[in-house]
Each structure stands twice: as C-alpha cells, then as structure tokens.
Amino acid sequence: MQNLNCDLNPRSASNKDEIISFTCELHENLQHALNEFVEDHPNWDQYRILQAAIAGFLMQKGFQNRDLTRLYIGNMFSINFEN
C-alpha cells in the first residue's frame, strides 16, 4: 500500500476534537437511501452515518486505533466518550 505524503501542523494535529469537513458526491440511489434512513431514524444524521461508515470500513480493513474504535462505537450507540 502506498503511503500518503502529507505534513501535519503539530499544533493542529494535537487537537483531538478537531473536525475536518470535506465535500463528497454520492450516487443518487445512495443519497435517497440516506435521506430515507434519516427521516425514519431522527436520532441519526448524515454526519453520524458517514463517520460510523468510514470508521467501520477502516476497522474491517484492519486499521487498529483506539480513538477510531471509540468514534465507531460512539456513533453506533450514541455514546459520547470523554477522554
């Protein structure tokens, strides 16, 4: 697997509560399913779903990280872990 070449600012990299936004294009069928799910489950939103999906995917692919596991479990079960 190829490593990503990126430099992190140590000041911002140490902030555990940092949120990074990105734009993502979804297939129309996926967008409809996401909207339908959120309408039927008001305790979920698109951000929580995407965070849980990405964290779950990375864990299934063998990425082991305690903070990632906390994020995944927290999103799946509406748990807010404090450090």
N, CA, C and O atoms as a GROMACS GRO file, in nm:
protein
  332
    1MET      N    1   0.084  -0.117   0.000
    1MET     CA    2   0.000   0.000   0.000
    1MET      C    3   0.089   0.124   0.000
    1MET      O    4   0.188   0.129   0.073
    2GLN      N    5   0.055   0.220  -0.080
    2GLN     CA    6   0.134   0.342  -0.091
    2GLN      C    7   0.100   0.436   0.026
    2GLN      O    8  -0.016   0.456   0.059
    3ASN      N    9   0.204   0.493   0.087
    3ASN     CA   10   0.184   0.589   0.194
    3ASN      C   11   0.147   0.724   0.138
    3ASN      O   12   0.194   0.763   0.030
    4LEU      N   13   0.063   0.796   0.211
    4LEU     CA   14   0.028   0.932   0.171
    4LEU      C   15   0.140   1.025   0.212
    4LEU      O   16   0.197   1.010   0.320
    5ASN      N   17   0.172   1.119   0.128
    5ASN     CA   18   0.274   1.217   0.158
    5ASN      C   19   0.206   1.345   0.205
    5ASN      O   20   0.156   1.423   0.125
    6CYS      N   21   0.204   1.365   0.337
    6CYS     CA   22   0.140   1.486   0.388
    6CYS      C   23   0.213   1.532   0.513
    6CYS      O   24   0.269   1.452   0.588
    7ASP      N   25   0.212   1.661   0.534
    7ASP     CA   26   0.273   1.721   0.652
    7ASP      C   27   0.162   1.770   0.743
    7ASP      O   28   0.068   1.834   0.698
    8LEU      N   29   0.174   1.740   0.872
    8LEU     CA   30   0.076   1.786   0.969
    8LEU      C   31   0.135   1.898   1.052
    8LEU      O   32   0.251   1.893   1.093
    9ASN      N   33   0.055   1.997   1.076
    9ASN     CA   34   0.093   2.103   1.167
    9ASN      C   35   0.081   2.047   1.308
    9ASN      O   36  -0.029   2.011   1.349
   10PRO      N   37   0.191   2.039   1.386
   10PRO     CA   38   0.185   1.977   1.518
   10PRO      C   39   0.083   2.044   1.610
   10PRO      O   40   0.024   1.977   1.695
   11ARG      N   41   0.062   2.173   1.594
   11ARG     CA   42  -0.033   2.243   1.679
   11ARG      C   43  -0.175   2.195   1.651
   11ARG      O   44  -0.250   2.171   1.745
   12SER      N   45  -0.213   2.181   1.524
   12SER     CA   46  -0.348   2.137   1.494
   12SER      C   47  -0.361   1.986   1.504
   12SER      O   48  -0.470   1.936   1.531
   13ALA      N   49  -0.254   1.912   1.484
   13ALA     CA   50  -0.261   1.766   1.491
   13ALA      C   51  -0.282   1.716   1.633
   13ALA      O   52  -0.330   1.604   1.652
   14SER      N   53  -0.248   1.796   1.732
   14SER     CA   54  -0.263   1.752   1.871
   14SER      C   55  -0.403   1.776   1.925
   14SER      O   56  -0.435   1.728   2.034
   15ASN      N   57  -0.488   1.848   1.853
   15ASN     CA   58  -0.623   1.876   1.899
   15ASN      C   59  -0.713   1.759   1.865
   15ASN      O   60  -0.746   1.738   1.748
   16LYS      N   61  -0.755   1.680   1.967
   16LYS     CA   62  -0.835   1.560   1.944
   16LYS      C   63  -0.977   1.590   1.900
   16LYS      O   64  -1.041   1.504   1.840
   17ASP      N   65  -1.027   1.709   1.927
   17ASP     CA   66  -1.165   1.743   1.892
   17ASP      C   67  -1.175   1.811   1.756
   17ASP      O   68  -1.281   1.862   1.720
   18GLU      N   69  -1.067   1.811   1.679
   18GLU     CA   70  -1.067   1.880   1.552
   18GLU      C   71  -1.159   1.809   1.452
   18GLU      O   72  -1.156   1.686   1.440
   19ILE      N   73  -1.239   1.887   1.382
   19ILE     CA   74  -1.329   1.835   1.280
   19ILE      C   75  -1.282   1.888   1.146
   19ILE      O   76  -1.254   2.007   1.132
   20ILE      N   77  -1.271   1.801   1.049
   20ILE     CA   78  -1.231   1.840   0.914
   20ILE      C   79  -1.348   1.812   0.821
   20ILE      O   80  -1.399   1.700   0.816
   21SER      N   81  -1.390   1.914   0.748
   21SER     CA   82  -1.502   1.898   0.655
   21SER      C   83  -1.450   1.864   0.517
   21SER      O   84  -1.341   1.906   0.478
   22PHE      N   85  -1.528   1.786   0.443
   22PHE     CA   86  -1.495   1.757   0.304
   22PHE      C   87  -1.624   1.746   0.225
   22PHE      O   88  -1.731   1.719   0.280
   23THR      N   89  -1.613   1.766   0.096
   23THR     CA   90  -1.727   1.754   0.007
   23THR      C   91  -1.722   1.617  -0.058
   23THR      O   92  -1.616   1.570  -0.100
   24CYS      N   93  -1.837   1.554  -0.066
   24CYS     CA   94  -1.844   1.420  -0.121
   24CYS      C   95  -1.966   1.409  -0.212
   24CYS      O   96  -2.077   1.444  -0.173
   25GLU      N   97  -1.944   1.360  -0.332
   25GLU     CA   98  -2.055   1.335  -0.423
   25GLU      C   99  -2.104   1.193  -0.400
   25GLU      O  100  -2.025   1.098  -0.398
   26LEU      N  101  -2.237   1.177  -0.383
   26LEU     CA  102  -2.295   1.046  -0.362
   26LEU      C  103  -2.378   1.007  -0.483
   26LEU      O  104  -2.438   1.093  -0.549
   27HIS      N  105  -2.380   0.880  -0.512
   27HIS     CA  106  -2.468   0.828  -0.616
   27HIS      C  107  -2.612   0.860  -0.575
   27HIS      O  108  -2.644   0.859  -0.456
   28GLU      N  109  -2.697   0.889  -0.671
   28GLU     CA  110  -2.834   0.931  -0.643
   28GLU      C  111  -2.908   0.830  -0.557
   28GLU      O  112  -2.981   0.868  -0.465
   29ASN      N  113  -2.892   0.700  -0.585
   29ASN     CA  114  -2.961   0.596  -0.507
   29ASN      C  115  -2.913   0.595  -0.362
   29ASN      O  116  -2.992   0.575  -0.270
   30LEU      N  117  -2.785   0.617  -0.343
   30LEU     CA  118  -2.730   0.622  -0.208
   30LEU      C  119  -2.783   0.744  -0.133
   30LEU      O  120  -2.816   0.735  -0.015
   31GLN      N  121  -2.792   0.857  -0.201
   31GLN     CA  122  -2.844   0.979  -0.140
   31GLN      C  123  -2.991   0.961  -0.098
   31GLN      O  124  -3.030   1.003   0.010
   32HIS      N  125  -3.070   0.897  -0.184
   32HIS     CA  126  -3.211   0.872  -0.150
   32HIS      C  127  -3.222   0.779  -0.029
   32HIS      O  128  -3.303   0.803   0.061
   33ALA      N  129  -3.142   0.675  -0.027
   33ALA     CA  130  -3.144   0.581   0.085
   33ALA      C  131  -3.101   0.651   0.214
   33ALA      O  132  -3.160   0.627   0.320
   34LEU      N  133  -2.999   0.735   0.206
   34LEU     CA  134  -2.952   0.810   0.323
   34LEU      C  135  -3.062   0.901   0.375
   34LEU      O  136  -3.087   0.905   0.496
   35ASN      N  137  -3.127   0.976   0.286
   35ASN     CA  138  -3.236   1.066   0.327
   35ASN      C  139  -3.351   0.990   0.389
   35ASN      O  140  -3.408   1.033   0.489
   36GLU      N  141  -3.387   0.876   0.329
   36GLU     CA  142  -3.496   0.795   0.381
   36GLU      C  143  -3.462   0.741   0.520
   36GLU      O  144  -3.547   0.740   0.609
   37PHE      N  145  -3.339   0.696   0.537
   37PHE     CA  146  -3.297   0.643   0.668
   37PHE      C  147  -3.304   0.752   0.775
   37PHE      O  148  -3.354   0.727   0.885
   38VAL      N  149  -3.254   0.872   0.743
   38VAL     CA  150  -3.254   0.982   0.840
   38VAL      C  151  -3.397   1.022   0.876
   38VAL      O  152  -3.425   1.055   0.991
   39GLU      N  153  -3.487   1.021   0.779
   39GLU     CA  154  -3.628   1.053   0.807
   39GLU      C  155  -3.691   0.951   0.900
   39GLU      O  156  -3.770   0.987   0.987
   40ASP      N  157  -3.656   0.823   0.882
   40ASP     CA  158  -3.713   0.716   0.965
   40ASP      C  159  -3.645   0.702   1.101
   40ASP      O  160  -3.702   0.645   1.194
   41HIS      N  161  -3.522   0.755   1.113
   41HIS     CA  162  -3.444   0.744   1.237
   41HIS      C  163  -3.392   0.882   1.276
   41HIS      O  164  -3.279   0.917   1.244
   42PRO      N  165  -3.475   0.962   1.345
   42PRO     CA  166  -3.437   1.102   1.374
   42PRO      C  167  -3.316   1.118   1.466
   42PRO      O  168  -3.260   1.228   1.474
   43ASN      N  169  -3.275   1.012   1.534
   43ASN     CA  170  -3.157   1.023   1.620
   43ASN      C  171  -3.027   1.010   1.539
   43ASN      O  172  -2.918   1.025   1.595
   44TRP      N  173  -3.038   0.984   1.409
   44TRP     CA  174  -2.922   0.976   1.321
   44TRP      C  175  -2.924   1.097   1.228
   44TRP      O  176  -3.031   1.150   1.197
   45ASP      N  177  -2.806   1.140   1.184
   45ASP     CA  178  -2.796   1.241   1.079
   45ASP      C  179  -2.687   1.196   0.982
   45ASP      O  180  -2.616   1.098   1.007
   46GLN      N  181  -2.675   1.268   0.871
   46GLN     CA  182  -2.580   1.226   0.767
   46GLN      C  183  -2.436   1.223   0.817
   46GLN      O  184  -2.357   1.141   0.772
   47TYR      N  185  -2.403   1.310   0.909
   47TYR     CA  186  -2.265   1.316   0.959
   47TYR      C  187  -2.234   1.195   1.047
   47TYR      O  188  -2.128   1.134   1.036
   48ARG      N  189  -2.328   1.160   1.132
   48ARG     CA  190  -2.310   1.044   1.219
   48ARG      C  191  -2.300   0.916   1.136
   48ARG      O  192  -2.218   0.829   1.164
   49ILE      N  193  -2.385   0.905   1.032
   49ILE     CA  194  -2.384   0.787   0.946
   49ILE      C  195  -2.250   0.775   0.873
   49ILE      O  196  -2.190   0.667   0.871
   50LEU      N  197  -2.203   0.884   0.815
   50LEU     CA  198  -2.077   0.878   0.740
   50LEU      C  199  -1.958   0.849   0.832
   50LEU      O  200  -1.868   0.774   0.795
   51GLN      N  201  -1.957   0.909   0.951
   51GLN     CA  202  -1.848   0.881   1.045
   51GLN      C  203  -1.847   0.734   1.084
   51GLN      O  204  -1.742   0.671   1.087
   52ALA      N  205  -1.966   0.679   1.115
   52ALA     CA  206  -1.973   0.538   1.153
   52ALA      C  207  -1.933   0.448   1.036
   52ALA      O  208  -1.864   0.347   1.056
   53ALA      N  209  -1.975   0.484   0.916
   53ALA     CA  210  -1.943   0.402   0.798
   53ALA      C  211  -1.793   0.401   0.769
   53ALA      O  212  -1.736   0.296   0.743
   54ILE      N  213  -1.731   0.518   0.773
   54ILE     CA  214  -1.587   0.526   0.745
   54ILE      C  215  -1.507   0.454   0.854
   54ILE      O  216  -1.414   0.379   0.824
   55ALA      N  217  -1.543   0.479   0.980
   55ALA     CA  218  -1.473   0.413   1.090
   55ALA      C  219  -1.490   0.262   1.082
   55ALA      O  220  -1.393   0.187   1.101
   56GLY      N  221  -1.612   0.215   1.053
   56GLY     CA  222  -1.638   0.072   1.041
   56GLY      C  223  -1.559   0.010   0.927
   56GLY      O  224  -1.505  -0.100   0.941
   57PHE      N  225  -1.553   0.079   0.813
   57PHE     CA  226  -1.477   0.030   0.699
   57PHE      C  227  -1.329   0.015   0.735
   57PHE      O  228  -1.268  -0.088   0.707
   58LEU      N  229  -1.272   0.118   0.796
   58LEU     CA  230  -1.130   0.113   0.832
   58LEU      C  231  -1.101   0.001   0.932
   58LEU      O  232  -1.000  -0.068   0.921
   59MET      N  233  -1.191  -0.017   1.028
   59MET     CA  234  -1.171  -0.125   1.126
   59MET      C  235  -1.179  -0.261   1.058
   59MET      O  236  -1.100  -0.350   1.090
   60GLN      N  237  -1.274  -0.279   0.964
   60GLN     CA  238  -1.286  -0.406   0.893
   60GLN      C  239  -1.163  -0.436   0.809
   60GLN      O  240  -1.129  -0.552   0.786
   61LYS      N  241  -1.095  -0.331   0.762
   61LYS     CA  242  -0.976  -0.348   0.680
   61LYS      C  243  -0.849  -0.362   0.763
   61LYS      O  244  -0.739  -0.366   0.708
   62GLY      N  245  -0.864  -0.370   0.896
   62GLY     CA  246  -0.751  -0.400   0.981
   62GLY      C  247  -0.683  -0.280   1.045
   62GLY      O  248  -0.581  -0.297   1.112
   63PHE      N  249  -0.736  -0.161   1.025
   63PHE     CA  250  -0.676  -0.043   1.088
   63PHE      C  251  -0.711  -0.046   1.237
   63PHE      O  252  -0.828  -0.042   1.273
   64GLN      N  253  -0.610  -0.052   1.322
   64GLN     CA  254  -0.632  -0.063   1.466
   64GLN      C  255  -0.591   0.067   1.535
   64GLN      O  256  -0.474   0.106   1.532
   65ASN      N  257  -0.688   0.132   1.595
   65ASN     CA  258  -0.662   0.258   1.662
   65ASN      C  259  -0.771   0.278   1.767
   65ASN      O  260  -0.890   0.268   1.737
   66ARG      N  261  -0.731   0.304   1.889
   66ARG     CA  262  -0.827   0.318   1.999
   66ARG      C  263  -0.927   0.431   1.976
   66ARG      O  264  -1.046   0.415   2.002
   67ASP      N  265  -0.878   0.547   1.927
   67ASP     CA  266  -0.967   0.661   1.902
   67ASP      C  267  -1.068   0.630   1.792
   67ASP      O  268  -1.183   0.672   1.800
   68LEU      N  269  -1.026   0.556   1.690
   68LEU     CA  270  -1.117   0.517   1.583
   68LEU      C  271  -1.225   0.423   1.637
   68LEU      O  272  -1.342   0.436   1.602
   69THR      N  273  -1.186   0.329   1.721
   69THR     CA  274  -1.282   0.237   1.780
   69THR      C  275  -1.383   0.313   1.866
   69THR      O  276  -1.503   0.284   1.861
   70ARG      N  277  -1.336   0.409   1.943
   70ARG     CA  278  -1.427   0.491   2.025
   70ARG      C  279  -1.524   0.569   1.938
   70ARG      O  280  -1.643   0.578   1.970
   71LEU      N  281  -1.475   0.625   1.829
   71LEU     CA  282  -1.561   0.701   1.738
   71LEU      C  283  -1.668   0.610   1.679
   71LEU      O  284  -1.785   0.647   1.673
   72TYR      N  285  -1.627   0.493   1.634
   72TYR     CA  286  -1.722   0.398   1.575
   72TYR      C  287  -1.829   0.357   1.675
   72TYR      O  288  -1.948   0.366   1.646
   73ILE      N  289  -1.787   0.313   1.791
   73ILE     CA  290  -1.883   0.268   1.892
   73ILE      C  291  -1.971   0.384   1.939
   73ILE      O  292  -2.092   0.367   1.959
   74GLY      N  293  -1.910   0.501   1.956
   74GLY     CA  294  -1.987   0.618   1.997
   74GLY      C  295  -2.095   0.654   1.897
   74GLY      O  296  -2.207   0.688   1.936
   75ASN      N  297  -2.064   0.648   1.769
   75ASN     CA  298  -2.163   0.677   1.666
   75ASN      C  299  -2.271   0.569   1.656
   75ASN      O  300  -2.389   0.599   1.638
   76MET      N  301  -2.231   0.446   1.668
   76MET     CA  302  -2.327   0.336   1.654
   76MET      C  303  -2.426   0.333   1.771
   76MET      O  304  -2.543   0.299   1.752
   77PHE      N  305  -2.380   0.367   1.890
   77PHE     CA  306  -2.465   0.352   2.008
   77PHE      C  307  -2.493   0.485   2.079
   77PHE      O  308  -2.536   0.485   2.194
   78SER      N  309  -2.471   0.596   2.013
   78SER     CA  310  -2.497   0.729   2.068
   78SER      C  311  -2.428   0.750   2.202
   78SER      O  312  -2.487   0.802   2.296
   79ILE      N  313  -2.304   0.709   2.209
   79ILE     CA  314  -2.224   0.724   2.331
   79ILE      C  315  -2.122   0.834   2.307
   79ILE      O  316  -2.055   0.836   2.203
   80ASN      N  317  -2.109   0.926   2.402
   80ASN     CA  318  -2.010   1.031   2.392
   80ASN      C  319  -1.899   1.001   2.492
   80ASN      O  320  -1.914   1.029   2.611
   81PHE      N  321  -1.787   0.944   2.444
   81PHE     CA  322  -1.675   0.911   2.532
   81PHE      C  323  -1.597   1.037   2.564
   81PHE      O  324  -1.561   1.113   2.474
   82GLU      N  325  -1.572   1.059   2.690
   82GLU     CA  326  -1.486   1.170   2.732
   82GLU      C  327  -1.347   1.113   2.756
   82GLU      O  328  -1.332   1.000   2.802
   83ASN      N  329  -1.244   1.193   2.724
   83ASN     CA  330  -1.106   1.145   2.740
   83ASN      C  331  -1.069   1.129   2.882
   83ASN      O  332  -0.957   1.089   2.913
   0.00000   0.00000   0.00000
